[in-house]
Amino acid sequence: MGERHASLVQAATGLVADAQLSGADVADFERVDWEQVNLDEWLAILAETRNYPTLEDRDLGQLTGTGSEYDLSDQREDAAERSDTRSDGLGRARHQGNACAAPSTTRR
């Protein structure tokens, strides 16, 4: 993308871009016409070098539990396990007492 950015700068300004590209400013990204950007070559390079994540490479535990960057203690439950733990007993508590009784189906 850096090479493409340099050629676009050269085309727009007539100036030859510096061979040592420093990269693009964050502000430059808002001017990018993303409809014209083709990431196929970059994605192919990721796949060829085995850096393209696949479902076989990733699971919920790696993304949200033990093994994720958020696991500071090597004991983090994944998102599904944490959700189950948090919801334990909610069904029982919601239906106890008259305040949560089912609505009447009798017409008045």
Secondary structure, DSSP 8 states (H G I E B T S, - for coil): -HHHHHHHHHHHH-----SS-----HHHHTT--TTS---HHHHHHHHHTT-S--TTT--HHHHHSTTSTT-SSS----HHHHHHHHHTTHHHHHTSSGGG--------
